[in-house]
Amino acid sequence: MSYNESIKEQEQSKKVQEMFNNIADKYDFLNGLLSFALDDNWRRNAIRLANIKPNNKVLDLACGTGDMISQIQKQHPDAIIYGADFSVNMLHISQKKLGSIPFTAADAHNLPFKDNTFDRLTMAFGFRNVTDKARGLSELYRVIKPGGKVCILELTRPENKLTSFFYKIYFMHLLPFIGGLFSSKKAYKYLPDSVYKFPKRHEYRQLIEDAGFKNIHFKSLVFGAVTIAVMDK
């Protein structure tokens, strides 16, 4: 990557960070509304696939307002959980909801954790916001212990043509309109744009393999509109 490209990606990352800071107070409400209240079920699915063991040290990266952490606590009350996000406003909300959890302001491109720190790493609806995905994956690989597991839950574009047609109508037109009624139309226009720019399945797998991960598995939900990627170090 050239110097100019690197600067451009840093600027884009800062814009996304600022956007999430601005919508933090409406984030939970809109997640439920725009996912038809299915988002918690998707998180539960991802946590089961993460295969968290007793006393595992778990990092929930891009933790947002703490919904993933709440679900991990319910399923695995003995897990040692840490939260990290690049949006300070999101972290403030998480802190109010889950005061006992250690939270860290962190960018996925440069995580402030030592090598081989965590047994498990979860990331829900945050990976598409990582501008340099190869670098982000290398950071995930670095902070996970050998034998550890990473689980990424993300919105993706259905590859079936008919499903993709209806998905595009909702995502590109209805979602920004609904989001704009309650929060920032700009933010909820960014959401479908980020999904449509997300790597296709074979490209996604290649990025994960290039980062060094193995035993890569994908689980599709809602006809491919949501994908869970699970991988081992």
C-alpha positions, 0 to 999 in steps of 0.5 A, spaced: 500 500 500 502 506 498 503 512 503 497 516 500 493 510 500 494 509 507 493 516 509 486 515 505 484 509 509 486 512 516 482 518 514 476 514 512 477 510 519 476 516 522 470 518 519 467 512 520 469 512 528 466 519 528 459 517 525 459 511 530 460 516 536 454 520 533 449 515 533 451 511 539 445 513 543 440 510 538 444 504 536 441 499 540 434 501 538 435 502 530 439 495 531 433 491 533 428 495 528 432 494 522 434 487 523 426 485 525 429 484 532 433 478 529 440 481 531 440 478 538 439 471 535 444 472 530 449 473 536 447 467 540 448 463 534 455 466 533 457 465 541 455 458 540 460 457 534 465 460 538 465 454 543 467 458 549 470 454 554 470 455 562 475 461 564 477 463 557 479 470 556 475 473 551 475 479 547 469 482 544 472 487 539 468 492 536 463 491 542 459 497 541 454 498 546 455 491 549 450 487 546 455 481 544 458 481 551 451 481 555 449 474 550 456 471 552 455 473 559 448 469 559 451 463 555 458 463 559 458 466 566 465 464 568 468 467 562 473 472 563 470 478 558 474 484 555 471 489 551 474 494 546 471 499 541 474 505 537 467 509 538 468 512 545 461 514 546 459 507 544 464 505 550 460 510 555 454 506 554 457 499 554 460 501 561 453 504 564 450 497 562 456 492 564 460 496 569 464 490 571 467 489 564 474 492 563 473 496 556 478 499 552 478 504 546 482 500 541 482 500 533 482 494 530 488 496 525 493 497 532 490 493 538 493 495 544 494 488 547 500 483 547 501 477 543 497 471 545 493 474 550 486 471 548 483 464 548 477 467 544 475 473 540 468 475 537 467 481 533 459 482 531 458 487 525 464 491 526 469 487 521 466 491 515 468 497 518 475 495 518 478 499 512 485 495 511 482 488 512 488 484 511 491 488 517 485 487 521 486 480 521 493 480 522 492 483 529 486 479 530 491 473 529 497 476 533 492 477 540 489 470 540 493 464 543 495 458 539 489 454 539 485 460 540 478 461 536 476 467 532 468 468 531 466 474 526 459 475 525 457 480 519 452 483 515 453 480 508 450 481 501 446 474 499 449 471 492 442 468 490 440 473 485 432 473 487 434 474 494 439 479 493 434 483 489 429 484 495 435 485 499 438 491 495 431 494 495 431 494 503 438 495 504 439 501 499 432 505 499 428 503 505 434 502 511 437 509 510 430 512 510 428 509 516 434 510 519 434 517 517 427 518 521 430 516 528 438 518 527 443 519 521 441 518 514 448 519 512 450 513 517 444 508 515 446 510 508 454 508 509 451 501 512 449 498 505 455 501 502 459 498 507 456 491 506 456 492 498 463 493 498 465 487 503 469 482 500 465 476 497 465 469 500 471 466 496 475 473 497 473 473 504 476 466 505 483 468 502 484 474 506 483 469 513 487 464 510 493 469 508 492 472 515 495 465 518 488 462 520 486 455 519 480 451 520 475 456 517 468 455 517 462 459 514 455 459 517 450 463 513 443 466 516 437 469 513 439 467 506 446 469 506 444 476 509 448 475 515 455 470 515 458 467 521 466 466 520 469 462 525 477 460 524 482 457 529 489 460 530 
